[in-house]
Amino acid sequence: GHRRKNWKVRKFVLREDPAYLHYYDPAGGEEPLGAIHLRGSIVTAVEDMPDTKKYDVDNILFEIITANEVHYYLQAASSAERTEWIKAIQAVARTGK
């Protein structure tokens, strides 16, 4: 959403072999809309994003920076979910193929 200056709900599927985070339209569809290659990526919590309104993000953002330096900003449903996603993605980025 941050790359296109809007936020959209997406369904995400994390895969370890190969290490990708695929995203889908939540309304359906078997084919992914896109994928983020995670091998060698950095994942961190984002506490403040200057280009967004405070009520739009509610401190539940995280960022994925890929090995080729593409930045993805994602918003979790809750703080606990954000922590789970970060841990899971970090593990796949380290050990996935």
C-alpha positions, -999 to +999 in steps of 0.1 A: +000+000+000+027+025+008+043+022-027+009+031-042-001+056-016-031+036-004-038+007+018-054-025+006-064-056+024-045-086+012-043-123+022-007-134+028+009-169+026+044-174+039+064-202+023+098-215+033+109-234+002+112-212-017+113-183+008+085-161-004+056-141+010+028-144-016-001-121-015-036-126-028-069-107-032-089-116-001-121-118-022-108-149-039-086-161-067-061-189-068-033-169-084-012-146-063-012-109-071+025-108-063+053-121-041+081-108-019+114-128-020+125-131+016+159-148+014+183-123+030+155-098+038+154-076+069+121-073+088+115-047+115+086-031+134+078+005+122+067+028+150+062+059+130+057+066+093+058+103+084+037+100+052+007+085+069-020+098+092-018+085+128-053+070+127-045+050+095-016+029+110-021+027+148+015+015+154+010-020+140+032-015+109+062-036+099+087-032+071+103-058+049+135-047+031+145-073+005+181-083-005+178-060-035+166-031-012+129-029-021+109-016+008+075-031+016+053-017+044+026-039+059+000-033+086-010-062+109-044-065+125-029-062+161+004-057+179+005-094+188-001-104+152+027-080+140+051-097+164+041-131+151+046-121+114+080-105+121+093-136+139+080-159+112+093-138+083+127-134+100+130-172+104+122-178+068+146-150+056+174-167+075+167-204+067+145-204+036+157-213+002 
